[in-house]
Amino acid sequence: MKSAVRIAEATYPKSEDYRLFWLFDQSGCHMAFDEDALNINCMNAGPGGSVPCMHDTTYKGKTTYMTKQDRKGGCLVRIPRGLRDVLEQRGRYTHKMKLAEMKKELASHLDFVKEKNRLEYFLHARGHACLFIHKFHSELNPIERCWAQAKRYTRASCHYNINCLRNISHLDWIVYPMRTLQITLEITCMDRSSVLLLIIVLVNFHASLINSFACGSI
């Protein structure tokens, strides 16, 4: 991802006239969060436990501290606050709330709702925008057309021989999908430079394609 961003920034230097926009599906690697991200599923009812320490946040203009100091073995250490502590800081805890009720309440708070994943933090810090395609709608993802054309070209050219597959030129492997992507260009209104950035992924995908062929999964 970092390599693709460097190429994009070199191709399209920063300008007030446009902003780089990235499109992703909702695969696990794309939706991964940092360890200290706000996540109610990684919180206990009370403090401590084998859960990560989350970063401090802001709720209605006031800071919510997600960790506190505790003495352990003669040293001060940071331990994560529990759901009850956080809700009490925010004045949203009511007597005898159950775990599910505490999670439901905290999940509705805006800072938890709008918590960014790792990709969003990385791209927004560089002044870029990103959008995640709806789940189970791969037809909305332009890169899927690239993969389909690349596989079609590979099947037609490799003669179903692993040595022949390994000898297929990376350049041929990329150029063929480019010649057949006019429909993608029309649908997404993207220029060829933008599509080239998407196809960068295909070069790294080549090794996994070979492995899939060798395992008989293509």
Residue pairs with C-beta under 8 A, 6 or more apart in sequence:
1 119
1 122
3 200
4 197
4 200
4 201
5 122
5 123
5 126
5 128
7 197
7 200
8 20
8 197
9 20
9 126
11 193
11 197
12 18
12 20
12 193
14 127
19 127
19 128
19 129
20 127
20 128
20 129
21 128
21 129
21 130
21 131
22 119
22 123
22 128
22 129
22 130
22 131
23 130
23 131
23 133
23 141
23 142
24 30
24 119
24 130
24 131
24 132
24 133
25 132
25 133
25 138
25 141
26 132
26 133
26 134
26 135
30 117
30 119
30 132
31 117
31 119
31 132
32 117
32 118
32 119
33 39
33 115
33 117
33 118
34 117
34 118
34 121
35 52
36 52
36 53
36 54
36 55
37 54
37 55
37 115
37 116
37 117
38 54
38 55
38 57
38 66
38 111
38 112
38 115
39 54
39 112
39 115
40 83
40 103
40 106
40 107
40 112
41 103
42 51
42 52
42 54
43 51
43 54
43 80
43 82
43 83
43 86
43 103
43 106
44 51
44 80
44 82
44 83
45 82
45 83
45 84
45 99
45 102
46 82
46 84
46 85
47 68
47 70
47 79
47 80
47 81
47 82
47 85
48 70
48 79
48 80
48 82
49 80
49 82
51 80
52 80
53 66
53 67
53 78
53 79
53 80
54 66
54 67
54 80
55 66
56 63
56 64
56 65
56 66
56 67
57 63
57 64
57 66
57 111
58 64
58 111
59 90
59 109
59 110
59 111
60 90
62 90
64 86
64 89
64 90
64 111
65 81
65 89
66 80
66 81
66 86
67 78
67 79
67 80
67 81
68 78
68 79
68 81
68 85
69 76
69 77
69 78
69 79
70 76
70 77
70 78
70 79
71 77
83 99
83 102
83 103
83 106
84 93
84 97
84 102
86 106
87 93
87 97
87 102
87 105
87 106
90 109
92 105
92 106
92 109
93 102
97 105
106 112
107 113
116 124
119 130
120 130
123 129
123 130
124 130
133 140
133 141
134 140
138 144
142 181
142 184
142 187
142 188
142 190
142 195
142 198
143 198
143 199
143 201
145 177
145 181
145 183
145 184
146 177
146 181
146 184
146 195
146 198
146 199
146 201
146 202
147 202
147 205
149 176
149 177
149 180
149 181
150 173
150 174
150 176
150 177
150 202
150 205
150 209
151 209
151 218
153 172
153 173
153 176
153 177
154 165
154 168
154 173
154 209
154 213
154 218
155 218
157 164
157 168
157 172
158 164
158 165
158 168
158 213
162 210
162 213
162 214
165 210
165 213
166 210
170 203
170 206
173 202
173 206
174 199
174 202
174 203
177 199
177 202
178 192
178 195
178 196
178 199
181 195
184 190
184 195
185 191
185 192
185 195
209 218
212 218
